Amino acid sequence: MSEQTTSDVVQLVRRYLADVRLDGGSIYLEVDESHIRRSDNWWRVPMRLSRWPKRMFDYYTVLAEVEQEIAEKENLNILFSTGEPLMEDDASAAAAA
């Protein structure tokens, strides 16, 4: 891709994440559009989950795989970061109380 806009990056990342689900399909990932930033030739793309996964390792593995796939196929450097989930799961909420 040549000169990308934030909108281009959002659409591209969403396309690559369209079929990604964690914990047997119960967790989905969403791009936090309002906090995407470009720094030199890298795009920092914050992600939101529908809820925390049972195994964070699976989440980070998926993000790394998608970053690599976008780099190889689109020649675009993406660095995903993570934010709070869109909703608390019962286990996390109970542990915090």
Residue pairs with C-beta under 8 A, 6 or more apart in sequence:
1 8
1 12
1 74
1 75
1 76
4 12
4 43
4 76
6 33
6 36
6 38
9 36
9 43
9 45
9 76
9 78
10 31
10 33
10 36
12 70
12 74
12 76
13 31
13 45
13 66
13 70
13 78
14 31
16 66
16 69
16 70
17 29
17 31
17 66
20 28
20 29
20 62
20 66
21 27
21 28
22 28
22 29
22 49
22 53
22 58
22 59
22 62
23 53
23 54
23 58
26 50
26 51
27 49
27 50
27 51
27 53
28 49
28 50
29 47
29 48
29 49
29 50
29 62
30 47
30 48
30 49
30 50
30 86
31 45
31 46
31 47
31 48
32 45
32 46
32 47
32 48
32 83
35 46
35 83
36 43
36 44
36 45
36 46
37 43
37 44
38 44
41 77
42 77
42 78
42 79
43 76
43 77
43 78
43 79
44 79
44 81
45 78
45 79
45 80
45 81
46 80
46 81
46 82
46 83
47 63
47 80
47 81
47 82
47 83
48 83
48 84
48 85
48 86
49 59
49 82
49 85
49 86
50 85
50 86
50 87
51 85
51 86
51 87
51 88
51 89
52 85
52 88
52 89
52 92
53 59
59 82
63 80
63 82
66 78
66 80
67 78
67 79
67 80
70 76
70 78
71 77
71 78
88 96
